Amino acid sequence: MIRGLYTAVTGLITGEAKQSIVTNNIANANTNGFKSDNLSIKKFDDVLIQNYDKIVNGGNTKNTIGSLSMGSKIDELNTYFAQGILKATDKATDFAIEGTGFFTVQRDDGVSTKNYYTRSGDFHIDGAGYLVTNSGDKVLGKNKVTNAVQPMFVGDGKLQLDNSGNISINGVNQYKFNTVDFKDYKSLKKVGDNLFDATGPVQNQNITVKQNSLEKSNVNVTSEMINMMTISRNFESNQKVIQAIDETLGKAVNEVGTVR
């Protein structure tokens, strides 16, 4: 009976974790470039149940009853990297990657700088004239003159992206997005602000980038709502199991063996 209580509780714990993931997916259904997550669940190792109730030749003999599952646990968080729908906009600072790949951005915390990666291309020009993300991280590009990878300074100029991925500012060819890809997408970890942290980026200047476009979230709201209802029902079932076991244990403690 106690084993059943533990099994039901592990179901509640994993259900709560899955509900948090689904809730976050739905909350970011309108976040540009957002990639939905899914939580993988696995079971604890089964335990072997045995007793010595079987009597052979007048003596108790070990009797194998079978295995018992000890419930479920969180395995890993998986991100679904399928491309979202591309939507046309009227902003020259809106960009979208068609196919695989990521933009590279640089975050400066005042002490050091670090590169992160994003699929969200809803950029703008900050007060210093740099192309930045909504959280203020500078977008990196490859300087067409020096070949150096650096924050893209736009000033008050007009951006224009050609078919080869070159960015002109006021008609002068100056940059190309420092787009990268990864051999193993499992190395990408979300760090907030729609950014990923990862090691081993592979520079790929042939990634297709479109101007006046944004990639929408790849969240399937209908599927997520169905998942939410399924998780809720499973959670309620585990709660009822725990309640039934609790009532049974209460009777065992308070009533069984009572002298009447």
C-alpha positions in Angstrom: 0.0 0.0 0.0 2.8 2.4 0.9 4.5 1.5 -2.5 1.3 2.6 -4.2 1.3 5.9 -2.4 4.8 6.6 -3.6 3.9 5.6 -7.1 0.9 8.0 -7.2 3.0 10.8 -5.7 5.7 10.5 -8.4 2.8 10.8 -10.9 1.8 14.1 -9.3 5.4 15.4 -9.4 5.9 14.6 -13.1 2.5 15.8 -14.0 3.2 19.2 -12.4 6.4 19.5 -14.3 4.7 18.6 -17.6 2.0 21.1 -16.9 4.6 23.9 -16.4 6.1 23.1 -19.8 2.8 23.1 -21.6 1.8 26.4 -19.9 5.1 28.0 -21.0 4.5 26.8 -24.5 1.0 28.3 -24.7 2.3 31.5 -23.1 4.9 31.9 -25.9 2.6 30.9 -28.7 2.9 34.5 -30.1 6.6 34.9 -29.3 8.6 35.3 -32.5 11.0 32.4 -33.2 10.0 30.5 -30.0 10.6 26.8 -30.0 8.3 24.6 -28.0 9.5 22.1 -25.4 8.4 18.7 -24.4 9.3 16.8 -21.2 10.3 13.2 -21.5 9.2 10.9 -18.7 10.6 7.5 -17.8 9.9 5.0 -15.0 12.0 4.1 -12.0 13.6 0.7 -12.2 11.1 -2.1 -11.3 11.5 -4.0 -8.1 11.1 -7.7 -7.8 8.3 -8.8 -5.4 8.9 -12.1 -3.5 7.5 -13.9 -0.5 7.9 -17.2 1.4 4.3 -18.2 1.7 4.8 -21.1 -0.6 5.3 -24.4 1.3 7.2 -27.2 -0.3 8.0 -30.4 1.6 6.8 -28.8 4.8 9.0 -25.8 4.5 8.6 -22.2 3.3 10.1 -21.6 -0.1 10.8 -18.4 -1.9 8.1 -17.5 -4.3 8.5 -14.9 -7.0 5.3 -12.9 -7.5 6.5 -10.5 -10.2 7.8 -7.0 -10.7 6.4 -3.8 -9.5 6.8 -0.3 -11.0 7.9 2.4 -8.6 6.4 5.2 -10.5 7.7 7.8 -13.0 10.4 10.4 -13.1 11.6 13.2 -15.3 14.0 12.1 -18.0 15.0 15.2 -20.0 13.7 18.4 -21.6 13.5 18.3 -25.4 13.1 21.3 -27.6 11.3 21.0 -30.9 13.3 22.9 -33.5 10.9 22.7 -36.5 10.6 26.0 -38.3 7.6 28.2 -37.6 5.6 30.0 -40.2 7.2 33.1 -41.8 5.1 36.2 -41.7 5.8 39.3 -43.8 6.1 42.6 -42.1 6.8 46.2 -43.1 9.9 46.8 -40.9 13.3 46.8 -42.5 14.8 45.6 -39.2 12.7 42.4 -39.2 14.6 39.3 -40.4 13.8 35.6 -40.5 15.9 32.5 -41.2 14.3 30.1 -43.7 15.4 26.6 -42.9 18.1 25.7 -40.2 20.4 28.1 -38.5 20.6 30.8 -35.9 21.5 34.5 -35.6 24.4 35.3 -33.2 24.0 38.0 -30.6 26.4 39.4 -28.1 25.5 40.2 -24.5 27.6 42.6 -22.4 27.0 42.4 -18.7 29.5 45.2 -18.0 32.3 42.7 -17.0 32.5 40.4 -20.0 30.8 39.6 -23.3 29.2 36.3 -24.3 27.7 35.1 -27.5 24.2 33.6 -27.6 22.0 32.3 -30.5 18.4 33.0 -31.5 15.8 32.4 -34.2 14.0 35.6 -33.4 14.8 38.3 -35.9 12.6 41.1 -34.6 15.5 43.5 -34.2 15.7 47.3 -33.9 18.3 50.0 -33.8 19.3 51.2 -30.3 20.3 54.8 -29.3 23.9 54.1 -30.1 23.1 53.0 -33.7 23.6 49.3 -33.3 21.3 46.6 -34.5 20.0 44.9 -31.3 17.4 42.4 -30.0 14.4 43.4 -27.9 16.5 42.7 -24.8 19.3 44.9 -26.0 21.8 42.3 -27.1 23.9 43.3 -30.1 23.4 41.4 -33.3 26.7 40.2 -34.8 27.7 40.4 -38.4 30.7 39.8 -40.6 32.3 43.0 -41.7 32.7 42.8 -45.5 35.9 44.9 -45.5 37.8 43.5 -42.6 36.1 40.0 -42.3 35.9 40.6 -38.6 32.8 39.4 -36.7 31.5 42.4 -34.8 28.3 44.1 -33.6 26.5 45.6 -36.6 26.6 49.4 -36.5 23.8 50.9 -38.5 23.6 54.5 -37.3 20.6 56.2 -38.8 21.1 54.4 -42.1 18.7 52.4 -44.2 19.1 48.6 -44.1 18.8 46.5 -47.3 19.4 42.8 -47.6 20.2 41.4 -51.0 19.6 37.9 -52.4 23.2 36.8 -51.4 22.6 37.8 -47.7 24.7 40.9 -47.9 23.5 43.9 -45.9 23.9 47.4 -47.3 23.6 50.5 -45.2 22.6 53.5 -47.3 23.5 51.6 -50.4 27.0 50.6 -49.2 27.6 46.8 -48.8 28.9 46.5 -45.2 27.9 43.3 -43.4 26.6 39.8 -43.6 24.8 38.2 -40.7 27.0 35.9 -38.6 24.7 33.0 -38.9 25.6 29.6 -37.4 24.3 26.1 -37.1 25.0 23.1 -34.9 25.7 19.5 -35.5 23.9 18.5 -32.4 20.9 20.5 -31.4 20.8 18.8 -28.0 23.7 21.0 -27.0 21.4 24.1 -27.2 20.0 25.2 -23.9 17.5 27.9 -23.3 18.7 30.8 -21.2 15.7 33.2 -21.4 14.9 36.2 -23.6 14.4 33.7 -26.5 18.2 32.9 -26.5 20.1 29.7 -26.6 23.5 28.9 -25.1 25.6 26.3 -26.8 29.2 25.2 -27.6 30.6 24.3 -30.9 28.7 26.6 -33.3 29.6 26.1 -37.0 29.6 29.3 -39.0 27.4 29.0 -42.1 27.1 32.1 -44.3 24.9 30.2 -46.7 21.9 30.2 -44.4 18.9 31.9 -46.1 17.8 35.1 -44.3 14.8 37.1 -45.4 14.2 40.8 -44.7 10.8 42.2 -43.8 9.8 38.8 -42.4 9.5 37.2 -39.0 9.4 33.6 -38.0 6.4 32.8 -35.7 6.4 30.4 -32.8 6.2 26.7 -33.8 3.8 26.0 -30.9 0.7 24.1 -31.9 -1.9 25.6 -29.5 -4.5 22.9 -30.2 -2.1 20.1 -29.3 -0.9 21.9 -26.2 -4.5 22.4 -25.0 -5.2 18.7 -25.5 -2.0 17.9 -23.6 -3.0 20.2 -20.8 -6.4 18.5 -20.4 -4.8 15.0 -20.5 -2.3 16.0 -17.8 -5.0 17.5 -15.7 -7.1 14.3 -15.8 -4.0 12.2 -14.9 -3.3 14.5 -12.1 -6.8 14.2 -10.7 -6.6 10.4 -11.0 -3.4 10.3 -9.0 -5.0 12.6 -6.4 -7.9 10.2 -6.0 -5.6 7.2 -5.6 -3.7 9.0 -2.9 -6.9 10.0 -1.2 -8.1 6.3 -1.2 -4.8 5.0 0.1 -4.8 7.7 2.8 -8.3 6.8 3.9 -7.4 3.1 4.0 -4.3 3.8 6.1 -6.4 5.9 8.4 -8.7 3.0 9.0 -5.8 0.6 9.5 -4.3 2.8 12.2 -7.5 3.9 14.0 -9.8 0.9 13.6 -7.9 -2.4 13.0 -7.1 -4.0 16.2 -9.3 -1.8 18.3 -10.9 -3.6 21.3 -14.6 -3.4 21.1 
